[in-house]
């Protein structure tokens, strides 16, 4: 697939497996720059939260520590 140098994509694939949601992420082009990808994801997270009537700060406060712990434990196992 032809990609212009000034474009990029972040593709997030979701799958439900045994009652849990797993996701994978793939980046191309500009999205391969870590700060660009992270900032873009944050902007879209806040935008989607507000669009769906959710407070993004409350969502972060409620879930952030558990997500970090889950991912840290997964890295130790894998």
mmCIF file of the N, C-alpha and C atoms, coordinates in Angstrom:
data_MODEL
# 
_entry.id   MODEL 
# 
loop_
_atom_site.group_PDB 
_atom_site.id 
_atom_site.type_symbol 
_atom_site.label_atom_id 
_atom_site.label_alt_id 
_atom_site.label_comp_id 
_atom_site.label_asym_id 
_atom_site.label_entity_id 
_atom_site.label_seq_id 
_atom_site.pdbx_PDB_ins_code 
_atom_site.Cartn_x 
_atom_site.Cartn_y 
_atom_site.Cartn_z 
_atom_site.occupancy 
_atom_site.B_iso_or_equiv 
_atom_site.pdbx_formal_charge 
_atom_site.auth_seq_id 
_atom_site.auth_comp_id 
_atom_site.auth_asym_id 
_atom_site.auth_atom_id 
_atom_site.pdbx_PDB_model_num 
ATOM 1   N N  . UNK A 1 1  ? 0.858   -1.184  0.000  1.00 0.00 ? 1  UNK A N  1 
ATOM 2   C CA . UNK A 1 1  ? 0.000   0.000   0.000  1.00 0.00 ? 1  UNK A CA 1 
ATOM 3   C C  . UNK A 1 1  ? 0.900   1.242   0.000  1.00 0.00 ? 1  UNK A C  1 
ATOM 4   N N  . UNK A 1 2  ? 0.564   2.205   -0.830 1.00 0.00 ? 2  UNK A N  1 
ATOM 5   C CA . UNK A 1 2  ? 1.323   3.446   -0.924 1.00 0.00 ? 2  UNK A CA 1 
ATOM 6   C C  . UNK A 1 2  ? 0.946   4.375   0.221  1.00 0.00 ? 2  UNK A C  1 
ATOM 7   N N  . UNK A 1 3  ? 1.941   4.866   0.934  1.00 0.00 ? 3  UNK A N  1 
ATOM 8   C CA . UNK A 1 3  ? 1.718   5.804   2.033  1.00 0.00 ? 3  UNK A CA 1 
ATOM 9   C C  . UNK A 1 3  ? 2.473   7.086   1.741  1.00 0.00 ? 3  UNK A C  1 
ATOM 10  N N  . UNK A 1 4  ? 1.828   8.223   1.833  1.00 0.00 ? 4  UNK A N  1 
ATOM 11  C CA . UNK A 1 4  ? 2.526   9.490   1.712  1.00 0.00 ? 4  UNK A CA 1 
ATOM 12  C C  . UNK A 1 4  ? 3.346   9.719   2.975  1.00 0.00 ? 4  UNK A C  1 
ATOM 13  N N  . UNK A 1 5  ? 4.455   10.428  2.843  1.00 0.00 ? 5  UNK A N  1 
ATOM 14  C CA . UNK A 1 5  ? 5.367   10.639  3.971  1.00 0.00 ? 5  UNK A CA 1 
ATOM 15  C C  . UNK A 1 5  ? 4.755   11.483  5.078  1.00 0.00 ? 5  UNK A C  1 
ATOM 16  N N  . UNK A 1 6  ? 3.761   12.310  4.761  1.00 0.00 ? 6  UNK A N  1 
ATOM 17  C CA . UNK A 1 6  ? 3.194   13.197  5.775  1.00 0.00 ? 6  UNK A CA 1 
ATOM 18  C C  . UNK A 1 6  ? 1.871   12.665  6.329  1.00 0.00 ? 6  UNK A C  1 
ATOM 19  N N  . UNK A 1 7  ? 1.642   11.368  6.203  1.00 0.00 ? 7  UNK A N  1 
ATOM 20  C CA . UNK A 1 7  ? 0.442   10.753  6.750  1.00 0.00 ? 7  UNK A CA 1 
ATOM 21  C C  . UNK A 1 7  ? 0.829   9.558   7.604  1.00 0.00 ? 7  UNK A C  1 
ATOM 22  N N  . UNK A 1 8  ? -0.094  9.118   8.398  1.00 0.00 ? 8  UNK A N  1 
ATOM 23  C CA . UNK A 1 8  ? 0.136   7.942   9.214  1.00 0.00 ? 8  UNK A CA 1 
ATOM 24  C C  . UNK A 1 8  ? -1.183  7.357   9.662  1.00 0.00 ? 8  UNK A C  1 
ATOM 25  N N  . UNK A 1 9  ? -1.113  6.172   10.228 1.00 0.00 ? 9  UNK A N  1 
ATOM 26  C CA . UNK A 1 9  ? -2.311  5.502   10.715 1.00 0.00 ? 9  UNK A CA 1 
ATOM 27  C C  . UNK A 1 9  ? -2.013  4.837   12.057 1.00 0.00 ? 9  UNK A C  1 
ATOM 28  N N  . UNK A 1 10 ? -3.048  4.800   12.878 1.00 0.00 ? 10 UNK A N  1 
ATOM 29  C CA . UNK A 1 10 ? -3.031  3.999   14.095 1.00 0.00 ? 10 UNK A CA 1 
ATOM 30  C C  . UNK A 1 10 ? -4.230  3.073   13.969 1.00 0.00 ? 10 UNK A C  1 
ATOM 31  N N  . UNK A 1 11 ? -3.969  1.789   13.928 1.00 0.00 ? 11 UNK A N  1 
ATOM 32  C CA . UNK A 1 11 ? -5.039  0.807   13.781 1.00 0.00 ? 11 UNK A CA 1 
ATOM 33  C C  . UNK A 1 11 ? -5.098  -0.001  15.069 1.00 0.00 ? 11 UNK A C  1 
ATOM 34  N N  . UNK A 1 12 ? -6.259  0.005   15.704 1.00 0.00 ? 12 UNK A N  1 
ATOM 35  C CA . UNK A 1 12 ? -6.467  -0.753  16.940 1.00 0.00 ? 12 UNK A CA 1 
ATOM 36  C C  . UNK A 1 12 ? -7.486  -1.848  16.641 1.00 0.00 ? 12 UNK A C  1 
ATOM 37  N N  . UNK A 1 13 ? -7.078  -3.081  16.852 1.00 0.00 ? 13 UNK A N  1 
ATOM 38  C CA . UNK A 1 13 ? -7.966  -4.218  16.616 1.00 0.00 ? 13 UNK A CA 1 
ATOM 39  C C  . UNK A 1 13 ? -8.419  -4.770  17.963 1.00 0.00 ? 13 UNK A C  1 
ATOM 40  N N  . UNK A 1 14 ? -9.722  -4.953  18.121 1.00 0.00 ? 14 UNK A N  1 
ATOM 41  C CA . UNK A 1 14 ? -10.294 -5.478  19.360 1.00 0.00 ? 14 UNK A CA 1 
ATOM 42  C C  . UNK A 1 14 ? -10.845 -6.873  19.121 1.00 0.00 ? 14 UNK A C  1 
ATOM 43  N N  . UNK A 1 15 ? -10.630 -7.760  20.084 1.00 0.00 ? 15 UNK A N  1 
ATOM 44  C CA . UNK A 1 15 ? -11.191 -9.105  20.033 1.00 0.00 ? 15 UNK A CA 1 
ATOM 45  C C  . UNK A 1 15 ? -11.696 -9.466  21.421 1.00 0.00 ? 15 UNK A C  1 
ATOM 46  N N  . UNK A 1 16 ? -12.839 -10.140 21.455 1.00 0.00 ? 16 UNK A N  1 
ATOM 47  C CA . UNK A 1 16 ? -13.341 -10.618 22.736 1.00 0.00 ? 16 UNK A CA 1 
ATOM 48  C C  . UNK A 1 16 ? -13.015 -12.101 22.835 1.00 0.00 ? 16 UNK A C  1 
ATOM 49  N N  . UNK A 1 17 ? -12.358 -12.462 23.942 1.00 0.00 ? 17 UNK A N  1 
ATOM 50  C CA . UNK A 1 17 ? -11.920 -13.829 24.138 1.00 0.00 ? 17 UNK A CA 1 
ATOM 51  C C  . UNK A 1 17 ? -12.172 -14.229 25.584 1.00 0.00 ? 17 UNK A C  1 
ATOM 52  N N  . UNK A 1 18 ? -12.997 -15.228 25.783 1.00 0.00 ? 18 UNK A N  1 
ATOM 53  C CA . UNK A 1 18 ? -13.337 -15.731 27.113 1.00 0.00 ? 18 UNK A CA 1 
ATOM 54  C C  . UNK A 1 18 ? -13.809 -14.613 28.040 1.00 0.00 ? 18 UNK A C  1 
ATOM 55  N N  . UNK A 1 19 ? -14.677 -13.754 27.516 1.00 0.00 ? 19 UNK A N  1 
ATOM 56  C CA . UNK A 1 19 ? -15.259 -12.680 28.316 1.00 0.00 ? 19 UNK A CA 1 
ATOM 57  C C  . UNK A 1 19 ? -14.348 -11.489 28.538 1.00 0.00 ? 19 UNK A C  1 
ATOM 58  N N  . UNK A 1 20 ? -13.140 -11.517 27.984 1.00 0.00 ? 20 UNK A N  1 
ATOM 59  C CA . UNK A 1 20 ? -12.205 -10.401 28.135 1.00 0.00 ? 20 UNK A CA 1 
ATOM 60  C C  . UNK A 1 20 ? -11.931 -9.798  26.767 1.00 0.00 ? 20 UNK A C  1 
ATOM 61  N N  . UNK A 1 21 ? -11.644 -8.502  26.762 1.00 0.00 ? 21 UNK A N  1 
ATOM 62  C CA . UNK A 1 21 ? -11.329 -7.821  25.520 1.00 0.00 ? 21 UNK A CA 1 
ATOM 63  C C  . UNK A 1 21 ? -9.822  -7.681  25.397 1.00 0.00 ? 21 UNK A C  1 
ATOM 64  N N  . UNK A 1 22 ? -9.298  -8.164  24.286 1.00 0.00 ? 22 UNK A N  1 
ATOM 65  C CA . UNK A 1 22 ? -7.881  -8.018  23.967 1.00 0.00 ? 22 UNK A CA 1 
ATOM 66  C C  . UNK A 1 22 ? -7.763  -7.042  22.810 1.00 0.00 ? 22 UNK A C  1 
ATOM 67  N N  . UNK A 1 23 ? -6.676  -6.286  22.792 1.00 0.00 ? 23 UNK A N  1 
ATOM 68  C CA . UNK A 1 23 ? -6.475  -5.356  21.693 1.00 0.00 ? 23 UNK A CA 1 
ATOM 69  C C  . UNK A 1 23 ? -5.025  -5.382  21.243 1.00 0.00 ? 23 UNK A C  1 
ATOM 70  N N  . UNK A 1 24 ? -4.840  -5.074  19.972 1.00 0.00 ? 24 UNK A N  1 
ATOM 71  C CA . UNK A 1 24 ? -3.509  -4.900  19.417 1.00 0.00 ? 24 UNK A CA 1 
ATOM 72  C C  . UNK A 1 24 ? -3.505  -3.592  18.647 1.00 0.00 ? 24 UNK A C  1 
ATOM 73  N N  . UNK A 1 25 ? -2.340  -2.985  18.535 1.00 0.00 ? 25 UNK A N  1 
ATOM 74  C CA . UNK A 1 25 ? -2.237  -1.701  17.857 1.00 0.00 ? 25 UNK A CA 1 
ATOM 75  C C  . UNK A 1 25 ? -1.097  -1.764  16.855 1.00 0.00 ? 25 UNK A C  1 
ATOM 76  N N  . UNK A 1 26 ? -1.344  -1.180  15.686 1.00 0.00 ? 26 UNK A N  1 
ATOM 77  C CA . UNK A 1 26 ? -0.336  -1.115  14.630 1.00 0.00 ? 26 UNK A CA 1 
ATOM 78  C C  . UNK A 1 26 ? -0.233  0.334   14.176 1.00 0.00 ? 26 UNK A C  1 
ATOM 79  N N  . UNK A 1 27 ? 0.994   0.804   13.972 1.00 0.00 ? 27 UNK A N  1 
ATOM 80  C CA . UNK A 1 27 ? 1.195   2.186   13.535 1.00 0.00 ? 27 UNK A CA 1 
ATOM 81  C C  . UNK A 1 27 ? 1.959   2.201   12.218 1.00 0.00 ? 27 UNK A C  1 
ATOM 82  N N  . UNK A 1 28 ? 1.654   3.205   11.386 1.00 0.00 ? 28 UNK A N  1 
ATOM 83  C CA . UNK A 1 28 ? 2.379   3.400   10.141 1.00 0.00 ? 28 UNK A CA 1 
ATOM 84  C C  . UNK A 1 28 ? 2.665   4.885   9.966  1.00 0.00 ? 28 UNK A C  1 
ATOM 85  N N  . UNK A 1 29 ? 3.639   5.200   9.128  1.00 0.00 ? 29 UNK A N  1 
ATOM 86  C CA . UNK A 1 29 ? 3.949   6.586   8.778  1.00 0.00 ? 29 UNK A CA 1 
ATOM 87  C C  . UNK A 1 29 ? 4.247   7.453   9.987  1.00 0.00 ? 29 UNK A C  1 
ATOM 88  N N  . UNK A 1 30 ? 3.616   8.637   10.020 1.00 0.00 ? 30 UNK A N  1 
ATOM 89  C CA . UNK A 1 30 ? 3.828   9.589   11.127 1.00 0.00 ? 30 UNK A CA 1 
ATOM 90  C C  . UNK A 1 30 ? 3.504   8.985   12.489 1.00 0.00 ? 30 UNK A C  1 
ATOM 91  N N  . UNK A 1 31 ? 2.595   8.048   12.525 1.00 0.00 ? 31 UNK A N  1 
ATOM 92  C CA . UNK A 1 31 ? 2.194   7.443   13.799 1.00 0.00 ? 31 UNK A CA 1 
ATOM 93  C C  . UNK A 1 31 ? 3.292   6.578   14.405 1.00 0.00 ? 31 UNK A C  1 
ATOM 94  N N  . UNK A 1 32 ? 4.349   6.302   13.653 1.00 0.00 ? 32 UNK A N  1 
ATOM 95  C CA . UNK A 1 32 ? 5.479   5.552   14.216 1.00 0.00 ? 32 UNK A CA 1 
ATOM 96  C C  . UNK A 1 32 ? 6.321   6.412   15.155 1.00 0.00 ? 32 UNK A C  1 
ATOM 97  N N  . UNK A 1 33 ? 6.152   7.732   15.099 1.00 0.00 ? 33 UNK A N  1 
ATOM 98  C CA . UNK A 1 33 ? 6.849   8.630   16.022 1.00 0.00 ? 33 UNK A CA 1 
ATOM 99  C C  . UNK A 1 33 ? 6.119   8.537   17.363 1.00 0.00 ? 33 UNK A C  1 
ATOM 100 N N  . UNK A 1 34 ? 6.785   8.040   18.418 1.00 0.00 ? 34 UNK A N  1 
ATOM 101 C CA . UNK A 1 34 ? 6.090   7.773   19.675 1.00 0.00 ? 34 UNK A CA 1 
ATOM 102 C C  . UNK A 1 34 ? 5.263   8.938   20.218 1.00 0.00 ? 34 UNK A C  1 
ATOM 103 N N  . UNK A 1 35 ? 5.829   10.130  20.295 1.00 0.00 ? 35 UNK A N  1 
ATOM 104 C CA . UNK A 1 35 ? 5.085   11.255  20.865 1.00 0.00 ? 35 UNK A CA 1 
ATOM 105 C C  . UNK A 1 35 ? 3.877   11.616  20.010 1.00 0.00 ? 35 UNK A C  1 
ATOM 106 N N  . UNK A 1 36 ? 4.011   11.499  18.696 1.00 0.00 ? 36 UNK A N  1 
ATOM 107 C CA . UNK A 1 36 ? 2.889   11.776  17.798 1.00 0.00 ? 36 UNK A CA 1 
ATOM 108 C C  . UNK A 1 36 ? 1.769   10.766  18.020 1.00 0.00 ? 36 UNK A C  1 
ATOM 109 N N  . UNK A 1 37 ? 2.116   9.486   18.091 1.00 0.00 ? 37 UNK A N  1 
ATOM 110 C CA . UNK A 1 37 ? 1.110   8.447   18.295 1.00 0.00 ? 37 UNK A CA 1 
ATOM 111 C C  . UNK A 1 37 ? 0.420   8.598   19.651 1.00 0.00 ? 37 UNK A C  1 
ATOM 112 N N  . UNK A 1 38 ? 1.194   8.822   20.699 1.00 0.00 ? 38 UNK A N  1 
ATOM 113 C CA . UNK A 1 38 ? 0.626   8.938   22.049 1.00 0.00 ? 38 UNK A CA 1 
ATOM 114 C C  . UNK A 1 38 ? -0.278  10.162  22.152 1.00 0.00 ? 38 UNK A C  1 
ATOM 115 N N  . UNK A 1 39 ? 0.165   11.289  21.622 1.00 0.00 ? 39 UNK A N  1 
ATOM 116 C CA . UNK A 1 39 ? -0.644  12.505  21.672 1.00 0.00 ? 39 UNK A CA 1 
ATOM 117 C C  . UNK A 1 39 ? -1.924  12.340  20.862 1.00 0.00 ? 39 UNK A C  1 
ATOM 118 N N  . UNK A 1 40 ? -1.815  11.708  19.694 1.00 0.00 ? 40 UNK A N  1 
ATOM 119 C CA . UNK A 1 40 ? -2.988  11.472  18.859 1.00 0.00 ? 40 UNK A CA 1 
ATOM 120 C C  . UNK A 1 40 ? -3.993  10.572  19.571 1.00 0.00 ? 40 UNK A C  1 
ATOM 121 N N  . UNK A 1 41 ? -3.502  9.522   20.209 1.00 0.00 ? 41 UNK A N  1 
ATOM 122 C CA . UNK A 1 41 ? -4.400  8.635   20.958 1.00 0.00 ? 41 UNK A CA 1 
ATOM 123 C C  . UNK A 1 41 ? -5.075  9.376   22.108 1.00 0.00 ? 41 UNK A C  1 
ATOM 124 N N  . UNK A 1 42 ? -4.326  10.230  22.791 1.00 0.00 ? 42 UNK A N  1 
ATOM 125 C CA . UNK A 1 42 ? -4.886  10.998  23.902 1.00 0.00 ? 42 UNK A CA 1 
ATOM 126 C C  . UNK A 1 42 ? -5.963  11.962  23.417 1.00 0.00 ? 42 UNK A C  1 
ATOM 127 N N  . UNK A 1 43 ? -5.699  12.664  22.332 1.00 0.00 ? 43 UNK A N  1 
ATOM 128 C CA . UNK A 1 43 ? -6.687  13.593  21.774 1.00 0.00 ? 43 UNK A CA 1 
ATOM 129 C C  . UNK A 1 43 ? -7.955  12.834  21.388 1.00 0.00 ? 43 UNK A C  1 
ATOM 130 N N  . UNK A 1 44 ? -7.798  11.693  20.748 1.00 0.00 ? 44 UNK A N  1 
ATOM 131 C CA . UNK A 1 44 ? -8.972  10.911  20.342 1.00 0.00 ? 44 UNK A CA 1 
ATOM 132 C C  . UNK A 1 44 ? -9.699  10.305  21.532 1.00 0.00 ? 44 UNK A C  1 
ATOM 133 N N  . UNK A 1 45 ? -8.963  9.918   22.580 1.00 0.00 ? 45 UNK A N  1 
ATOM 134 C CA . UNK A 1 45 ? -9.585  9.418   23.809 1.00 0.00 ? 45 UNK A CA 1 
ATOM 135 C C  . UNK A 1 45 ? -10.469 10.495  24.443 1.00 0.00 ? 45 UNK A C  1 
ATOM 136 N N  . UNK A 1 46 ? -9.923  11.694  24.567 1.00 0.00 ? 46 UNK A N  1 
ATOM 137 C CA . UNK A 1 46 ? -10.682 12.796  25.171 1.00 0.00 ? 46 UNK A CA 1 
ATOM 138 C C  . UNK A 1 46 ? -11.884 13.133  24.295 1.00 0.00 ? 46 UNK A C  1 
ATOM 139 N N  . UNK A 1 47 ? -11.687 13.195  23.005 1.00 0.00 ? 47 UNK A N  1 
ATOM 140 C CA . UNK A 1 47 ? -12.772 13.515  22.082 1.00 0.00 ? 47 UNK A CA 1 
ATOM 141 C C  . UNK A 1 47 ? -13.896 12.484  22.166 1.00 0.00 ? 47 UNK A C  1 
ATOM 142 N N  . UNK A 1 48 ? -13.555 11.205  22.137 1.00 0.00 ? 48 UNK A N  1 
ATOM 143 C CA . UNK A 1 48 ? -14.564 10.145  22.219 1.00 0.00 ? 48 UNK A CA 1 
ATOM 144 C C  . UNK A 1 48 ? -15.265 10.162  23.573 1.00 0.00 ? 48 UNK A C  1 
ATOM 145 N N  . UNK A 1 49 ? -14.514 10.385  24.634 1.00 0.00 ? 49 UNK A N  1 
ATOM 146 C CA . UNK A 1 49 ? -15.112 10.460  25.972 1.00 0.00 ? 49 UNK A CA 1 
ATOM 147 C C  . UNK A 1 49 ? -16.177 11.553  26.035 1.00 0.00 ? 49 UNK A C  1 
ATOM 148 N N  . UNK A 1 50 ? -15.817 12.739  25.571 1.00 0.00 ? 50 UNK A N  1 
ATOM 149 C CA . UNK A 1 50 ? -16.757 13.860  25.602 1.00 0.00 ? 50 UNK A CA 1 
ATOM 150 C C  . UNK A 1 50 ? -17.958 13.594  24.699 1.00 0.00 ? 50 UNK A C  1 
ATOM 151 N N  . UNK A 1 51 ? -17.710 13.023  23.532 1.00 0.00 ? 51 UNK A N  1 
ATOM 152 C CA . UNK A 1 51 ? -18.789 12.701  22.585 1.00 0.00 ? 51 UNK A CA 1 
ATOM 153 C C  . UNK A 1 51 ? -19.789 11.725  23.205 1.00 0.00 ? 51 UNK A C  1 
ATOM 154 N N  . UNK A 1 52 ? -19.296 10.800  24.026 1.00 0.00 ? 52 UNK A N  1 
ATOM 155 C CA . UNK A 1 52 ? -20.154 9.785   24.648 1.00 0.00 ? 52 UNK A CA 1 
ATOM 156 C C  . UNK A 1 52 ? -20.659 10.211  26.029 1.00 0.00 ? 52 UNK A C  1 
ATOM 157 N N  . UNK A 1 53 ? -20.422 11.479  26.386 1.00 0.00 ? 53 UNK A N  1 
ATOM 158 C CA . UNK A 1 53 ? -20.935 11.999  27.651 1.00 0.00 ? 53 UNK A CA 1 
ATOM 159 C C  . UNK A 1 53 ? -20.158 11.544  28.873 1.00 0.00 ? 53 UNK A C  1 
ATOM 160 N N  . UNK A 1 54 ? -18.914 11.151  28.677 1.00 0.00 ? 54 UNK A N  1 
ATOM 161 C CA . UNK A 1 54 ? -18.067 10.696  29.784 1.00 0.00 ? 54 UNK A CA 1 
ATOM 162 C C  . UNK A 1 54 ? -17.016 11.761  30.090 1.00 0.00 ? 54 UNK A C  1 
ATOM 163 N N  . UNK A 1 55 ? -16.638 11.843  31.356 1.00 0.00 ? 55 UNK A N  1 
ATOM 164 C CA . UNK A 1 55 ? -15.585 12.763  31.776 1.00 0.00 ? 55 UNK A CA 1 
ATOM 165 C C  . UNK A 1 55 ? -14.246 12.041  31.624 1.00 0.00 ? 55 UNK A C  1 
ATOM 166 N N  . UNK A 1 56 ? -13.389 12.482  30.696 1.00 0.00 ? 56 UNK A N  1 
ATOM 167 C CA . UNK A 1 56 ? -12.129 11.765  30.473 1.00 0.00 ? 56 UNK A CA 1 
ATOM 168 C C  . UNK A 1 56 ? -11.244 11.704  31.713 1.00 0.00 ? 56 UNK A C  1 
ATOM 169 N N  . UNK A 1 57 ? -11.218 12.754  32.515 1.00 0.00 ? 57 UNK A N  1 
ATOM 170 C CA . UNK A 1 57 ? -10.395 12.742  33.730 1.00 0.00 ? 57 UNK A CA 1 
ATOM 171 C C  . UNK A 1 57 ? -10.905 11.697  34.718 1.00 0.00 ? 57 UNK A C  1 
ATOM 172 N N  . UNK A 1 58 ? -12.224 11.581  34.857 1.00 0.00 ? 58 UNK A N  1 
ATOM 173 C CA . UNK A 1 58 ? -12.786 10.563  35.752 1.00 0.00 ? 58 UNK A CA 1 
ATOM 174 C C  . UNK A 1 58 ? -12.448 9.155   35.267 1.00 0.00 ? 58 UNK A C  1 
ATOM 175 N N  . UNK A 1 59 ? -12.514 8.938   33.954 1.00 0.00 ? 59 UNK A N  1 
ATOM 176 C CA . UNK A 1 59 ? -12.162 7.629   33.410 1.00 0.00 ? 59 UNK A CA 1 
ATOM 177 C C  . UNK A 1 59 ? -10.712 7.289   33.697 1.00 0.00 ? 59 UNK A C  1 
ATOM 178 N N  . UNK A 1 60 ? -9.823  8.250   33.515 1.00 0.00 ? 60 UNK A N  1 
ATOM 179 C CA . UNK A 1 60 ? -8.404  8.032   33.805 1.00 0.00 ? 60 UNK A CA 1 
ATOM 180 C C  . UNK A 1 60 ? -8.217  7.740   35.292 1.00 0.00 ? 60 UNK A C  1 
ATOM 181 N N  . UNK A 1 61 ? -8.812  8.576   36.140 1.00 0.00 ? 61 UNK A N  1 
ATOM 182 C CA . UNK A 1 61 ? -8.665  8.388   37.590 1.00 0.00 ? 61 UNK A CA 1 
ATOM 183 C C  . UNK A 1 61 ? -9.187  7.020   38.023 1.00 0.00 ? 61 UNK A C  1 
ATOM 184 N N  . UNK A 1 62 ? -10.273 6.574   37.419 1.00 0.00 ? 62 UNK A N  1 
ATOM 185 C CA . UNK A 1 62 ? -10.905 5.313   37.814 1.00 0.00 ? 62 UNK A CA 1 
ATOM 186 C C  . UNK A 1 62 ? -10.104 4.088   37.341 1.00 0.00 ? 62 UNK A C  1 
ATOM 187 N N  . UNK A 1 63 ? -9.509  4.156   36.161 1.00 0.00 ? 63 UNK A N  1 
ATOM 188 C CA . UNK A 1 63 ? -8.939  2.951   35.555 1.00 0.00 ? 63 UNK A CA 1 
ATOM 189 C C  . UNK A 1 63 ? -7.417  2.933   35.401 1.00 0.00 ? 63 UNK A C  1 
ATOM 190 N N  . UNK A 1 64 ? -6.758  4.067   35.499 1.00 0.00 ? 64 UNK A N  1 
ATOM 191 C CA . UNK A 1 64 ? -5.342  4.156   35.139 1.00 0.00 ? 64 UNK A CA 1 
ATOM 192 C C  . UNK A 1 64 ? -4.446  3.232   35.962 1.00 0.00 ? 64 UNK A C  1 
ATOM 193 N N  . UNK A 1 65 ? -4.554  3.275   37.277 1.00 0.00 ? 65 UNK A N  1 
ATOM 194 C CA . UNK A 1 65 ? -3.666  2.468   38.126 1.00 0.00 ? 65 UNK A CA 1 
ATOM 195 C C  . UNK A 1 65 ? -3.833  0.976   37.847 1.00 0.00 ? 65 UNK A C  1 
ATOM 196 N N  . UNK A 1 66 ? -5.074  0.526   37.679 1.00 0.00 ? 66 UNK A N  1 
ATOM 197 C CA . UNK A 1 66 ? -5.317  -0.893  37.407 1.00 0.00 ? 66 UNK A CA 1 
ATOM 198 C C  . UNK A 1 66 ? -4.754  -1.304  36.047 1.00 0.00 ? 66 UNK A C  1 
ATOM 199 N N  . UNK A 1 67 ? -4.854  -0.430  35.071 1.00 0.00 ? 67 UNK A N  1 
ATOM 200 C CA . UNK A 1 67 ? -4.318  -0.732  33.734 1.00 0.00 ? 67 UNK A CA 1 
ATOM 201 C C  . UNK A 1 67 ? -2.795  -0.832  33.791 1.00 0.00 ? 67 UNK A C  1 
ATOM 202 N N  . UNK A 1 68 ? -2.153  0.119   34.463 1.00 0.00 ? 68 UNK A N  1 
ATOM 203 C CA . UNK A 1 68 ? -0.687  0.088   34.582 1.00 0.00 ? 68 UNK A CA 1 
ATOM 204 C C  . UNK A 1 68 ? -0.251  -1.185  35.300 1.00 0.00 ? 68 UNK A C  1 
ATOM 205 N N  . UNK A 1 69 ? -0.932  -1.550  36.375 1.00 0.00 ? 69 UNK A N  1 
ATOM 206 C CA . UNK A 1 69 ? -0.584  -2.764  37.120 1.00 0.00 ? 69 UNK A CA 1 
ATOM 207 C C  . UNK A 1 69 ? -0.773  -4.005  36.253 1.00 0.00 ? 69 UNK A C  1 
ATOM 208 N N  . UNK A 1 70 ? -1.892  -4.078  35.523 1.00 0.00 ? 70 UNK A N  1 
ATOM 209 C CA . UNK A 1 70 ? -2.161  -5.224  34.665 1.00 0.00 ? 70 UNK A CA 1 
ATOM 210 C C  . UNK A 1 70 ? -1.059  -5.371  33.599 1.00 0.00 ? 70 UNK A C  1 
ATOM 211 N N  . UNK A 1 71 ? -0.704  -4.265  32.970 1.00 0.00 ? 71 UNK A N  1 
ATOM 212 C CA . UNK A 1 71 ? 0.314   -4.325  31.920 1.00 0.00 ? 71 UNK A CA 1 
ATOM 213 C C  . UNK A 1 71 ? 1.698   -4.616  32.484 1.00 0.00 ? 71 UNK A C  1 
ATOM 214 N N  . UNK A 1 72 ? 1.994   -4.078  33.656 1.00 0.00 ? 72 UNK A N  1 
ATOM 215 C CA . UNK A 1 72 ? 3.289   -4.362  34.293 1.00 0.00 ? 72 UNK A CA 1 
ATOM 216 C C  . UNK A 1 72 ? 3.402   -5.847  34.631 1.00 0.00 ? 72 UNK A C  1 
ATOM 217 N N  . UNK A 1 73 ? 2.325   -6.418  35.149 1.00 0.00 ? 73 UNK A N  1 
ATOM 218 C CA . UNK A 1 73 ? 2.331   -7.853  35.479 1.00 0.00 ? 73 UNK A CA 1 
ATOM 219 C C  . UNK A 1 73 ? 2.424   -8.709  34.225 1.00 0.00 ? 73 UNK A C  1 
ATOM 220 N N  . UNK A 1 74 ? 1.786   -8.290  33.155 1.00 0.00 ? 74 UNK A N  1 
ATOM 221 C CA . UNK A 1 74 ? 1.844   -9.040  31.907 1.00 0.00 ? 74 UNK A CA 1 
ATOM 222 C C  . UNK A 1 74 ? 3.260   -9.035  31.341 1.00 0.00 ? 74 UNK A C  1 
ATOM 223 N N  . UNK A 1 75 ? 3.963   -7.916  31.460 1.00 0.00 ? 75 UNK A N  1 
ATOM 224 C CA . UNK A 1 75 ? 5.346   -7.813  30.965 1.00 0.00 ? 75 UNK A CA 1 
ATOM 225 C C  . UNK A 1 75 ? 6.264   -8.735  31.758 1.00 0.00 ? 75 UNK A C  1 
ATOM 226 N N  . UNK A 1 76 ? 6.010   -8.877  33.081 1.00 0.00 ? 76 UNK A N  1 
ATOM 227 C CA . UNK A 1 76 ? 6.839   -9.749  33.914 1.00 0.00 ? 76 UNK A CA 1 
ATOM 228 C C  . UNK A 1 76 ? 6.642   -11.199 33.535 1.00 0.00 ? 76 UNK A C  1 
ATOM 229 N N  . UNK A 1 77 ? 5.389   -11.566 33.212 1.00 0.00 ? 77 UNK A N  1 
ATOM 230 C CA . UNK A 1 77 ? 5.068   -12.964 32.862 1.00 0.00 ? 77 UNK A CA 1 
ATOM 231 C C  . UNK A 1 77 ? 5.614   -13.293 31.484 1.00 0.00 ? 77 UNK A C  1 
ATOM 232 N N  . UNK A 1 78 ? 5.374   -12.373 30.513 1.00 0.00 ? 78 UNK A N  1 
ATOM 233 C CA . UNK A 1 78 ? 5.769   -12.613 29.117 1.00 0.00 ? 78 UNK A CA 1 
ATOM 234 C C  . UNK A 1 78 ? 7.149   -12.246 28.921 1.00 0.00 ? 78 UNK A C  1 
# 
